[in-house]
Amino acid sequence: MTCFTVNDIVRKSLIFLAFPLIFSCTAQKNVSIKQTETTNIGHLRFINEYTVPHNLIFQHTTVGGLSGIDYDAVRNIYYLICDDRSHLNPSRFYTAQISFSAAGIDSVAINGVHYLRQKDGATYPEMTRHATKTTDPEAMRFNAKTGKLYWTSEGDRVINTKDTILIDPTINVVNTNGYYADSIPLPANLSMQLADHGPRRNGVLEGLTFANNYQSLYVSMEEPMFDDGPQAALIENEAYVRIFKFDVKSGKNVGQYAYKLNPIPFPSPDNGDMNNGIPDILWLGNDKMLVTERAYSAGKGGSNIKVFEADFKGADNIIDVSSLIKNPVTHPVKKRLVLNMDDLGMYIDNIEGATFGPVLPNGHQSIVFVADNNFNPEEKAQFLLFEVIPD
């Protein structure tokens, strides 16, 4: 397997830590197969940024559209799912190694690419060739106990005078070479509908995280369903997103929970599109997870990224509630702000993925965020490194 190390980079560094020695993420020995948990989290401290060059070519594919990231500590590799809908190249994911020094991330080495495969072993086609079989990859997690990768597709919902396309979202299980292994059946309320019911287009399964040492799988919607309330707005409203809980062994949906989105922080200077939603979730333990909210206002440049600690203790299981408009939730998921990336005073792009990385030399846990550049030369494929500061 060839390995390409990015040398021609655009990088900014804000160094808040003075590590006693240079370190790297070398392969860890005697790592038990146990899910990383960080139950005591006060806030996140920024270390540095690393940006992959635009349109980097690796093994005849274009690196970009990085919409999810997960770390395998035993093999010391990161999985990076790409949201290319087989437009530039077949839908795929990459493997990479991320090297650190006292300043933080030194390099991102892309060392593998694998196409996502359907049941019959074929890659996914572009929508113009076969609309109903196309896919929209968004999130990916590695199950260290089974050695399998779980990934989500948002599906699609196109309804206009020219065409009608309904593609249900999916949760897929593949081997580390991308070949199909299994899928998780989804509850009925995740099916795309002709009428304004169920999921909104481009607001479906964006976040994914294992929990309880790989016994549970949580999957988050990006935006509220039609039946649950309005999309986020500039003022606080009832924008509730569902977070689904699945039993990994049986694949059964055992819980659904209501999480309220923050208002959009800034109006669009050009009166253009505005939105806020959840691009990823990350399990902390003790019924808590990190929830990233990404707000966008056309014409402003960049994204507003807030990270919350979400507490599911006491939250209502709304699995039998078909509409939060008709039956408002009494006890939604509680949330606490952990990080507002606007406070960093730097350009932050379209953050879509988050993962725990290696433990830092001071014993604190690291977190790596990745941004989807949408294959746009004016956007960045950023990797942002943070340190977890305990309470």
GURO-335856 format. One record per residue (C-alpha): residue number from 1; residue in three letters; x, y, z. Coordinates in Angstrom, 3 decimals, always signed. Layout:
{atom NUM, Ala, {X, Y, Z}};
...
//
This chain:
{atom 1, Met, {+0.000, +0.000, +0.000}};
{atom 2, Thr, {+1.441, +3.375, -0.954}};
{atom 3, Cys, {+1.374, +6.280, +1.441}};
{atom 4, Phe, {+1.201, +9.940, +0.465}};
{atom 5, Thr, {+2.223, +12.527, +3.058}};
{atom 6, Val, {+0.918, +16.055, +2.649}};
{atom 7, Asn, {+3.833, +18.491, +2.683}};
{atom 8, Asp, {+2.427, +21.440, +0.773}};
{atom 9, Ile, {+0.040, +22.659, +3.443}};
{atom 10, Val, {-1.683, +25.762, +4.631}};
{atom 11, Arg, {-1.489, +25.759, +8.415}};
{atom 12, Lys, {-2.127, +28.115, +11.287}};
{atom 13, Ser, {-1.069, +27.330, +14.835}};
{atom 14, Leu, {-2.237, +28.700, +18.160}};
{atom 15, Ile, {-0.265, +26.837, +20.794}};
{atom 16, Phe, {-1.734, +26.820, +24.272}};
{atom 17, Leu, {+0.255, +23.892, +25.659}};
{atom 18, Ala, {+3.923, +23.421, +26.376}};
{atom 19, Phe, {+4.450, +19.693, +26.052}};
{atom 20, Pro, {+7.653, +18.453, +27.678}};
{atom 21, Leu, {+8.754, +16.504, +24.608}};
{atom 22, Ile, {+7.868, +15.876, +21.008}};
{atom 23, Phe, {+5.416, +13.032, +20.569}};
{atom 24, Ser, {+3.823, +11.132, +17.749}};
{atom 25, Cys, {+0.841, +8.843, +17.346}};
{atom 26, Thr, {+2.768, +5.650, +16.998}};
{atom 27, Ala, {+0.989, +2.327, +17.187}};
{atom 28, Gln, {-0.145, +1.623, +20.724}};
{atom 29, Lys, {+0.678, -1.701, +22.334}};
{atom 30, Asn, {-1.636, -3.703, +24.554}};
{atom 31, Val, {-4.628, -1.482, +23.818}};
{atom 32, Ser, {-7.745, -3.181, +25.169}};
{atom 33, Ile, {-10.802, -3.146, +22.955}};
{atom 34, Lys, {-12.780, -0.725, +25.042}};
{atom 35, Gln, {-14.538, +2.381, +23.851}};
{atom 36, Thr, {-12.892, +5.691, +24.726}};
{atom 37, Glu, {-14.914, +7.651, +27.255}};
{atom 38, Thr, {-14.284, +11.048, +28.822}};
{atom 39, Thr, {-16.949, +11.552, +31.458}};
{atom 40, Asn, {-15.363, +14.594, +33.098}};
{atom 41, Ile, {-15.240, +17.425, +30.581}};
{atom 42, Gly, {-15.013, +21.106, +31.444}};
{atom 43, His, {-14.094, +22.735, +28.157}};
{atom 44, Leu, {-12.006, +22.211, +25.021}};
{atom 45, Arg, {-8.691, +23.995, +24.491}};
{atom 46, Phe, {-7.586, +24.656, +20.916}};
{atom 47, Ile, {-4.087, +23.462, +19.961}};
{atom 48, Asn, {-3.734, +23.948, +16.198}};
{atom 49, Glu, {-5.148, +23.670, +12.710}};
{atom 50, Tyr, {-3.967, +21.710, +9.691}};
{atom 51, Thr, {-5.413, +22.136, +6.203}};
{atom 52, Val, {-5.139, +19.600, +3.392}};
{atom 53, Pro, {-4.495, +21.229, -0.015}};
{atom 54, His, {-7.487, +21.638, -2.271}};
{atom 55, Asn, {-8.060, +18.825, -4.781}};
{atom 56, Leu, {-5.290, +16.632, -3.428}};
{atom 57, Ile, {-5.137, +13.529, -5.637}};
{atom 58, Phe, {-4.608, +10.142, -4.026}};
{atom 59, Gln, {-4.717, +6.944, -6.102}};
{atom 60, His, {-6.683, +8.675, -8.861}};
{atom 61, Thr, {-9.312, +10.075, -6.466}};
{atom 62, Thr, {-9.916, +13.636, -5.280}};
{atom 63, Val, {-9.532, +14.075, -1.526}};
{atom 64, Gly, {-12.217, +16.371, -0.133}};
{atom 65, Gly, {-15.772, +16.364, +1.140}};
{atom 66, Leu, {-14.561, +14.842, +4.411}};
{atom 67, Ser, {-17.786, +14.432, +6.371}};
{atom 68, Gly, {-16.848, +12.049, +9.178}};
{atom 69, Ile, {-13.785, +10.930, +11.107}};
{atom 70, Asp, {-13.034, +8.104, +13.549}};
{atom 71, Tyr, {-9.844, +6.854, +15.191}};
{atom 72, Asp, {-8.688, +3.254, +15.534}};
{atom 73, Ala, {-6.131, +3.367, +18.359}};
{atom 74, Val, {-4.924, -0.208, +17.881}};
{atom 75, Arg, {-3.964, +0.283, +14.222}};
{atom 76, Asn, {-3.224, +4.005, +14.685}};
{atom 77, Ile, {-5.337, +5.039, +11.712}};
{atom 78, Tyr, {-8.171, +7.445, +11.098}};
{atom 79, Tyr, {-11.176, +6.675, +8.915}};
{atom 80, Leu, {-12.428, +9.592, +6.821}};
{atom 81, Ile, {-15.690, +9.240, +4.926}};
{atom 82, Cys, {-16.136, +11.351, +1.794}};
{atom 83, Asp, {-19.565, +12.722, +0.808}};
{atom 84, Asp, {-18.905, +12.609, -2.939}};
{atom 85, Arg, {-22.063, +11.078, -4.401}};
{atom 86, Ser, {-20.016, +9.293, -7.055}};
{atom 87, His, {-19.818, +12.551, -8.980}};
{atom 88, Leu, {-16.026, +12.927, -9.066}};
{atom 89, Asn, {-15.177, +9.334, -8.115}};
{atom 90, Pro, {-17.204, +6.450, -6.702}};
{atom 91, Ser, {-18.453, +7.025, -3.125}};
{atom 92, Arg, {-15.574, +6.165, -0.801}};
{atom 93, Phe, {-13.678, +6.565, +2.436}};
{atom 94, Tyr, {-10.006, +7.143, +3.179}};
{atom 95, Thr, {-7.608, +5.953, +5.850}};
{atom 96, Ala, {-4.964, +8.294, +7.181}};
{atom 97, Gln, {-2.309, +8.723, +9.834}};
{atom 98, Ile, {-2.075, +12.011, +11.696}};
{atom 99, Ser, {+1.324, +12.880, +13.153}};
{atom 100, Phe, {+1.732, +15.174, +16.144}};
{atom 101, Ser, {+4.526, +17.197, +17.717}};
{atom 102, Ala, {+4.618, +19.651, +20.611}};
{atom 103, Ala, {+2.822, +22.135, +18.357}};
{atom 104, Gly, {-0.004, +19.742, +17.555}};
{atom 105, Ile, {-0.791, +18.246, +14.147}};
{atom 106, Asp, {+2.289, +18.122, +11.918}};
{atom 107, Ser, {+0.940, +16.168, +8.973}};
{atom 108, Val, {-1.989, +14.202, +7.622}};
{atom 109, Ala, {-0.864, +11.179, +5.623}};
{atom 110, Ile, {-3.547, +9.676, +3.413}};
{atom 111, Asn, {-2.576, +6.018, +3.074}};
{atom 112, Gly, {-5.620, +4.242, +1.691}};
{atom 113, Val, {-8.863, +4.658, -0.219}};
{atom 114, His, {-11.761, +2.205, -0.376}};
{atom 115, Tyr, {-14.962, +2.411, -2.384}};
{atom 116, Leu, {-18.241, +1.832, -0.570}};
{atom 117, Arg, {-19.954, -1.248, -1.967}};
{atom 118, Gln, {-23.565, -2.315, -2.414}};
{atom 119, Lys, {-24.800, -5.823, -1.587}};
{atom 120, Asp, {-23.798, -7.100, -5.025}};
{atom 121, Gly, {-20.269, -5.706, -4.661}};
{atom 122, Ala, {-20.824, -2.841, -7.110}};
{atom 123, Thr, {-19.926, +0.731, -6.276}};
{atom 124, Tyr, {-22.690, +3.306, -5.950}};
{atom 125, Pro, {-23.664, +5.091, -9.182}};
{atom 126, Glu, {-24.000, +8.824, -9.718}};
{atom 127, Met, {-27.562, +10.141, -9.537}};
{atom 128, Thr, {-27.631, +11.007, -13.234}};
{atom 129, Arg, {-27.031, +7.323, -14.063}};
{atom 130, His, {-29.252, +5.634, -11.503}};
{atom 131, Ala, {-31.094, +7.979, -9.149}};
{atom 132, Thr, {-32.632, +5.367, -6.875}};
{atom 133, Lys, {-29.319, +3.602, -6.170}};
{atom 134, Thr, {-27.189, +6.648, -5.461}};
{atom 135, Thr, {-25.998, +7.317, -1.913}};
{atom 136, Asp, {-25.053, +10.340, +0.179}};
{atom 137, Pro, {-22.392, +9.298, +2.740}};
{atom 138, Glu, {-22.232, +11.474, +5.846}};
{atom 139, Ala, {-20.961, +9.711, +8.993}};
{atom 140, Met, {-18.665, +6.787, +9.809}};
{atom 141, Arg, {-17.618, +4.975, +12.986}};
{atom 142, Phe, {-15.341, +1.995, +13.596}};
{atom 143, Asn, {-16.520, -0.807, +15.879}};
{atom 144, Ala, {-13.294, -2.049, +17.457}};
{atom 145, Lys, {-14.997, -5.176, +18.816}};
{atom 146, Thr, {-16.226, -6.436, +15.443}};
{atom 147, Gly, {-13.683, -4.772, +13.162}};
{atom 148, Lys, {-16.535, -3.371, +11.055}};
{atom 149, Leu, {-17.307, +0.162, +9.906}};
{atom 150, Tyr, {-20.773, +1.698, +10.258}};
{atom 151, Trp, {-21.740, +4.524, +7.925}};
{atom 152, Thr, {-24.859, +6.533, +7.171}};
{atom 153, Ser, {-26.436, +7.891, +4.016}};
{atom 154, Glu, {-28.880, +10.801, +4.114}};
{atom 155, Gly, {-30.844, +9.526, +1.155}};
{atom 156, Asp, {-32.641, +12.162, -0.898}};
{atom 157, Arg, {-35.982, +13.853, -1.419}};
{atom 158, Val, {-36.473, +15.727, -4.673}};
{atom 159, Ile, {-39.996, +16.868, -5.456}};
{atom 160, Asn, {-40.525, +19.385, -8.241}};
{atom 161, Thr, {-42.333, +19.822, -11.545}};
{atom 162, Lys, {-39.581, +17.971, -13.426}};
{atom 163, Asp, {-38.919, +14.965, -11.233}};
{atom 164, Thr, {-39.749, +13.098, -8.042}};
{atom 165, Ile, {-37.006, +11.147, -6.273}};
{atom 166, Leu, {-37.397, +9.493, -2.888}};
{atom 167, Ile, {-34.354, +7.664, -1.482}};
{atom 168, Asp, {-34.566, +6.517, +2.124}};
{atom 169, Pro, {-31.623, +7.098, +4.464}};
{atom 170, Thr, {-29.586, +4.066, +5.503}};
{atom 171, Ile, {-27.259, +2.792, +8.202}};
{atom 172, Asn, {-24.760, +0.432, +6.607}};
{atom 173, Val, {-22.136, -1.969, +7.922}};
{atom 174, Val, {-19.040, -2.694, +5.832}};
{atom 175, Asn, {-15.695, -4.401, +6.197}};
{atom 176, Thr, {-12.628, -2.193, +6.352}};
{atom 177, Asn, {-12.199, -2.722, +2.597}};
{atom 178, Gly, {-15.610, -1.133, +1.962}};
{atom 179, Tyr, {-17.494, -4.315, +1.062}};
{atom 180, Tyr, {-21.039, -4.720, +2.339}};
{atom 181, Ala, {-21.530, -6.767, +5.506}};
{atom 182, Asp, {-24.944, -5.777, +6.876}};
{atom 183, Ser, {-27.433, -2.957, +7.397}};
{atom 184, Ile, {-29.636, -1.748, +10.233}};
{atom 185, Pro, {-33.391, -1.540, +9.604}};
{atom 186, Leu, {-34.733, +1.949, +10.225}};
{atom 187, Pro, {-37.993, +2.918, +11.932}};
{atom 188, Ala, {-40.899, +4.032, +9.751}};
{atom 189, Asn, {-40.578, +7.715, +10.631}};
{atom 190, Leu, {-37.219, +7.848, +8.813}};
{atom 191, Ser, {-38.793, +7.029, +5.449}};
{atom 192, Met, {-38.888, +9.798, +2.849}};
{atom 193, Gln, {-42.429, +10.970, +2.020}};
{atom 194, Leu, {-44.101, +12.728, -0.909}};
{atom 195, Ala, {-46.026, +14.984, +1.463}};
{atom 196, Asp, {-44.317, +17.184, +4.048}};
{atom 197, His, {-43.896, +14.423, +6.608}};
{atom 198, Gly, {-40.824, +12.581, +7.828}};
{atom 199, Pro, {-37.288, +13.819, +7.134}};
{atom 200, Arg, {-36.435, +17.035, +5.330}};
{atom 201, Arg, {-34.028, +16.902, +2.423}};
{atom 202, Asn, {-30.356, +17.247, +3.464}};
{atom 203, Gly, {-31.346, +17.154, +7.122}};
{atom 204, Val, {-31.265, +13.458, +7.896}};
{atom 205, Leu, {-28.660, +11.052, +9.365}};
{atom 206, Glu, {-25.531, +13.165, +9.910}};
{atom 207, Gly, {-24.171, +12.131, +13.313}};
{atom 208, Leu, {-23.128, +8.679, +14.510}};
{atom 209, Thr, {-21.530, +7.349, +17.684}};
{atom 210, Phe, {-21.185, +4.065, +19.534}};
{atom 211, Ala, {-22.003, +3.994, +23.244}};
{atom 212, Asn, {-21.777, +1.711, +26.270}};
{atom 213, Asn, {-18.676, -0.054, +24.974}};
{atom 214, Tyr, {-20.153, -0.709, +21.501}};
{atom 215, Gln, {-23.435, -2.118, +22.816}};
{atom 216, Ser, {-25.460, +0.867, +21.610}};
{atom 217, Leu, {-25.413, +3.038, +18.522}};
{atom 218, Tyr, {-26.761, +6.587, +18.495}};
{atom 219, Val, {-27.621, +8.325, +15.216}};
{atom 220, Ser, {-28.664, +11.959, +14.983}};
{atom 221, Met, {-30.768, +13.884, +12.524}};
{atom 222, Glu, {-29.240, +17.091, +11.223}};
{atom 223, Glu, {-32.505, +19.054, +11.284}};
{atom 224, Pro, {-36.035, +18.589, +12.665}};
{atom 225, Met, {-38.459, +16.333, +10.835}};
{atom 226, Phe, {-41.517, +17.990, +9.288}};
{atom 227, Asp, {-43.717, +16.417, +11.970}};
{atom 228, Asp, {-41.557, +17.583, +14.872}};
{atom 229, Gly, {-41.289, +21.310, +14.275}};
{atom 230, Pro, {-39.660, +24.129, +12.321}};
{atom 231, Gln, {-36.063, +24.431, +11.257}};
{atom 232, Ala, {-33.827, +26.593, +13.433}};
{atom 233, Ala, {-34.306, +30.351, +13.030}};
{atom 234, Leu, {-32.670, +33.598, +14.169}};
{atom 235, Ile, {-34.819, +33.547, +17.291}};
{atom 236, Glu, {-35.366, +30.639, +19.653}};
{atom 237, Asn, {-38.106, +28.300, +18.501}};
{atom 238, Glu, {-39.222, +24.702, +18.860}};
{atom 239, Ala, {-36.541, +23.253, +16.547}};
{atom 240, Tyr, {-36.251, +19.750, +17.999}};
{atom 241, Val, {-33.961, +17.186, +16.370}};
{atom 242, Arg, {-34.394, +13.474, +16.995}};
{atom 243, Ile, {-31.496, +11.347, +18.193}};
{atom 244, Phe, {-32.067, +7.617, +17.635}};
{atom 245, Lys, {-30.681, +4.829, +19.807}};
{atom 246, Phe, {-30.138, +1.320, +18.398}};
{atom 247, Asp, {-29.150, -1.925, +20.071}};
{atom 248, Val, {-26.052, -3.036, +18.150}};
{atom 249, Lys, {-26.579, -6.779, +18.617}};
{atom 250, Ser, {-30.207, -6.897, +17.466}};
{atom 251, Gly, {-30.195, -3.796, +15.274}};
{atom 252, Lys, {-33.463, -2.720, +16.902}};
{atom 253, Asn, {-34.354, +0.931, +17.427}};
{atom 254, Val, {-34.879, +1.137, +21.186}};
{atom 255, Gly, {-35.027, +4.874, +21.782}};
{atom 256, Gln, {-35.655, +8.292, +20.276}};
{atom 257, Tyr, {-34.884, +11.539, +22.072}};
{atom 258, Ala, {-35.580, +15.222, +21.436}};
{atom 259, Tyr, {-32.652, +17.659, +21.326}};
{atom 260, Lys, {-33.363, +21.374, +20.875}};
{atom 261, Leu, {-31.184, +23.330, +18.438}};
{atom 262, Asn, {-29.805, +26.759, +19.266}};
{atom 263, Pro, {-30.962, +29.743, +17.187}};
{atom 264, Ile, {-28.930, +30.716, +14.120}};
{atom 265, Pro, {-26.452, +33.291, +15.524}};
{atom 266, Phe, {-26.107, +35.579, +12.497}};
{atom 267, Pro, {-28.445, +36.751, +9.720}};
{atom 268, Ser, {-27.356, +36.329, +6.124}};
{atom 269, Pro, {-25.907, +39.621, +4.818}};
{atom 270, Asp, {-27.324, +38.753, +1.391}};
{atom 271, Asn, {-30.707, +37.508, +2.673}};
{atom 272, Gly, {-29.618, +34.063, +1.531}};
{atom 273, Asp, {-29.850, +30.592, +3.028}};
{atom 274, Met, {-29.478, +30.163, +6.778}};
{atom 275, Asn, {-29.554, +26.995, +8.839}};
{atom 276, Asn, {-28.368, +25.276, +11.986}};
{atom 277, Gly, {-28.130, +21.545, +12.574}};
{atom 278, Ile, {-26.140, +18.652, +14.041}};
{atom 279, Pro, {-23.259, +17.351, +11.878}};
{atom 280, Asp, {-21.863, +14.871, +14.433}};
{atom 281, Ile, {-22.151, +13.387, +17.915}};
{atom 282, Leu, {-19.509, +11.759, +20.139}};
{atom 283, Trp, {-20.172, +9.566, +23.167}};
{atom 284, Leu, {-18.685, +10.675, +26.491}};
{atom 285, Gly, {-20.083, +8.056, +28.849}};
{atom 286, Asn, {-22.433, +8.292, +31.841}};
{atom 287, Asp, {-25.430, +9.013, +29.543}};
{atom 288, Lys, {-23.680, +12.015, +28.017}};
{atom 289, Met, {-22.332, +12.870, +24.572}};
{atom 290, Leu, {-20.770, +15.803, +22.756}};
{atom 291, Val, {-23.109, +17.323, +20.191}};
{atom 292, Thr, {-21.691, +19.630, +17.521}};
{atom 293, Glu, {-24.031, +22.278, +16.130}};
{atom 294, Arg, {-23.066, +23.928, +12.845}};
{atom 295, Ala, {-24.783, +27.145, +11.810}};
{atom 296, Tyr, {-24.402, +28.714, +8.379}};
{atom 297, Ser, {-25.495, +32.087, +7.008}};
{atom 298, Ala, {-24.905, +32.661, +3.291}};
{atom 299, Gly, {-22.605, +35.585, +2.579}};
{atom 300, Lys, {-20.992, +35.625, +6.027}};
{atom 301, Gly, {-18.117, +33.245, +5.297}};
{atom 302, Gly, {-17.292, +30.157, +7.283}};
{atom 303, Ser, {-19.524, +28.494, +9.862}};
{atom 304, Asn, {-20.467, +29.065, +13.467}};
{atom 305, Ile, {-19.583, +25.919, +15.407}};
{atom 306, Lys, {-20.769, +25.271, +18.926}};
{atom 307, Val, {-20.081, +22.086, +20.896}};
{atom 308, Phe, {-22.429, +21.048, +23.699}};
{atom 309, Glu, {-22.399, +18.400, +26.377}};
{atom 310, Ala, {-25.764, +16.649, +26.006}};
{atom 311, Asp, {-27.159, +14.789, +29.020}};
{atom 312, Phe, {-29.737, +12.060, +28.342}};
{atom 313, Lys, {-30.518, +11.352, +31.997}};
{atom 314, Gly, {-34.215, +11.932, +32.537}};
{atom 315, Ala, {-34.895, +12.659, +28.855}};
{atom 316, Asp, {-38.182, +11.351, +27.479}};
{atom 317, Asn, {-38.028, +8.378, +25.144}};
{atom 318, Ile, {-40.303, +9.615, +22.327}};
{atom 319, Ile, {-40.107, +6.446, +20.229}};
{atom 320, Asp, {-43.917, +6.162, +20.254}};
{atom 321, Val, {-44.527, +9.879, +19.606}};
{atom 322, Ser, {-45.183, +10.464, +15.912}};
{atom 323, Ser, {-45.252, +14.267, +16.092}};
{atom 324, Leu, {-43.715, +16.710, +18.558}};
{atom 325, Ile, {-45.939, +19.408, +17.088}};
{atom 326, Lys, {-49.046, +17.531, +18.206}};
{atom 327, Asn, {-47.439, +16.094, +21.356}};
{atom 328, Pro, {-44.730, +18.476, +22.660}};
{atom 329, Val, {-41.868, +16.899, +24.548}};
{atom 330, Thr, {-41.836, +17.390, +28.318}};
{atom 331, His, {-38.251, +16.443, +29.076}};
{atom 332, Pro, {-35.853, +16.989, +26.155}};
{atom 333, Val, {-32.138, +16.219, +26.288}};
{atom 334, Lys, {-30.360, +18.722, +28.531}};
{atom 335, Lys, {-27.388, +20.599, +27.068}};
{atom 336, Arg, {-24.430, +22.664, +28.256}};
{atom 337, Leu, {-22.125, +24.767, +26.084}};
{atom 338, Val, {-18.559, +23.430, +26.050}};
{atom 339, Leu, {-17.052, +25.382, +23.141}};
{atom 340, Asn, {-17.942, +28.226, +20.779}};
{atom 341, Met, {-15.364, +28.186, +17.971}};
{atom 342, Asp, {-16.107, +31.840, +17.220}};
{atom 343, Asp, {-14.089, +32.575, +20.364}};
{atom 344, Leu, {-10.949, +31.307, +18.599}};
{atom 345, Gly, {-10.916, +34.380, +16.345}};
{atom 346, Met, {-10.114, +32.407, +13.205}};
{atom 347, Tyr, {-11.826, +31.114, +10.083}};
{atom 348, Ile, {-13.750, +27.914, +10.773}};
{atom 349, Asp, {-15.196, +25.994, +7.874}};
{atom 350, Asn, {-17.920, +23.388, +7.519}};
{atom 351, Ile, {-17.117, +21.129, +10.499}};
{atom 352, Glu, {-18.797, +17.752, +9.975}};
{atom 353, Gly, {-16.886, +15.141, +11.989}};
{atom 354, Ala, {-15.360, +14.662, +15.441}};
{atom 355, Thr, {-13.410, +11.861, +17.096}};
{atom 356, Phe, {-11.324, +11.199, +20.163}};
{atom 357, Gly, {-7.671, +10.931, +19.169}};
{atom 358, Pro, {-4.716, +9.715, +21.258}};
{atom 359, Val, {-4.121, +10.677, +24.865}};
{atom 360, Leu, {-1.773, +13.671, +25.082}};
{atom 361, Pro, {+1.505, +13.574, +27.067}};
{atom 362, Asn, {-0.144, +15.451, +29.954}};
{atom 363, Gly, {-2.704, +12.656, +30.276}};
{atom 364, His, {-5.595, +14.607, +28.798}};
{atom 365, Gln, {-7.722, +13.294, +25.950}};
{atom 366, Ser, {-7.460, +14.838, +22.479}};
{atom 367, Ile, {-10.330, +15.514, +20.074}};
{atom 368, Val, {-9.936, +16.002, +16.320}};
{atom 369, Phe, {-12.575, +17.795, +14.237}};
{atom 370, Val, {-12.668, +17.689, +10.425}};
{atom 371, Ala, {-14.293, +20.095, +7.966}};
{atom 372, Asp, {-15.983, +19.242, +4.682}};
{atom 373, Asn, {-14.704, +21.636, +1.991}};
{atom 374, Asn, {-17.493, +20.673, -0.448}};
{atom 375, Phe, {-14.737, +20.355, -3.097}};
{atom 376, Asn, {-14.862, +24.162, -3.253}};
{atom 377, Pro, {-11.518, +25.996, -3.674}};
{atom 378, Glu, {-12.816, +28.788, -1.417}};
{atom 379, Glu, {-13.357, +26.358, +1.468}};
{atom 380, Lys, {-10.920, +24.330, +3.579}};
{atom 381, Ala, {-10.488, +20.663, +4.443}};
{atom 382, Gln, {-9.491, +21.554, +7.990}};
{atom 383, Phe, {-8.343, +19.329, +10.826}};
{atom 384, Leu, {-8.691, +21.022, +14.228}};
{atom 385, Leu, {-6.994, +19.568, +17.302}};
{atom 386, Phe, {-8.304, +20.216, +20.832}};
{atom 387, Glu, {-7.435, +19.109, +24.333}};
{atom 388, Val, {-10.155, +18.040, +26.758}};
{atom 389, Ile, {-9.811, +20.086, +29.941}};
{atom 390, Pro, {-11.536, +18.350, +32.874}};
{atom 391, Asp, {-13.711, +20.213, +35.365}};
//
